[in-house]
Amino acid sequence: MNTAFAVLIGLLAAFSVMAGTINYEGSSTVGKFISDADKVYVGSSFKVNDDSESLGGEQCATWDTCELGGVARMVDPSALKQGVRAVMIGKDAIAAVVNIRNPVTQLSKTQLRDVFSGKIKNWKELGGEDLMIKPYIVKPASATRHVFQKKVMGGAEYSGTAVVSPDRKIVARVIHERGAIGQISLAFLKSVKRIAIITVDGEKPALDNSNYPVTRELNLVTHGEPMGEIRKFIEWTLSPEGQEVVKQRFVGVK
């Protein structure tokens, strides 16, 4: 990246913080928390850009082109070596969801892997209807996609899947398509009633279920140690008041 351009972006970012607005970039899952916090946090307001997802949050913190980034997974060690500072604010569960009319609501990780890798193509093979499976995944920049691939599929490649962006549109596809199955953060399902959440290996994704196998950490990231209003907000996030906001959708760290 051009050095002069990066400096200009950094100066604009600093000005916006002084003006009372914190610009957030990155994970749409962490972005849910930022939007919730914006309703109760006193001191700054927030502008949320989650189009770039976790990869974008990590990159903007690495390049020092954003004030506050969000990464819904472990931060890459290479980013940490380049000056990124990460603060874990909570933990999230990734759910597999199906249409409410689908009778299949319990699967093993092996069965999920076979669905998303294209080995199993019909719900009949899983005890359901004679109906083709339509697996939907989120875009490559989203941490949801990579964590699901690692923890459910054991690193196996996706095959026969359709990519949906942004992440929240997974819910709409599943609601309207009887044969659909999708991957989505539990945070996006807070008020959704017309889908079924898959129980995985006998465990249902829930804020109080530590045995659910598909979880990940949620991080706020900055370039270097956070200063000023950014530091105040991160400290508030870890306070009892801030953690209560985190716990509306996620598992807190305190």
Buried (B, 14 or more C-beta within 10 A) or exposed (E): EEEEEEEEBBEEBBEBBEEEBBBBBBBBBBBBBBBBBBEEBEEBEBEBBBBBBBBBBBBBBBBBBBBBBBBBBBBBEEBBEEBBBBBBBBBBBBBBBBBBEBEBBBBBBBBBBBBBBBBBBEBBBBEBBEEEBBBBBBBEBBBBBBBBBBBBBEEBEBEBBEEBBBBBBBBBBBBEBBBBBBBBBBBBBEEBEEBBBBBBBEBBBBBEEEEBBBBBBBBBBBBEEBEEBBEBBBEBBBEEEBBEBBBBBBBBBE
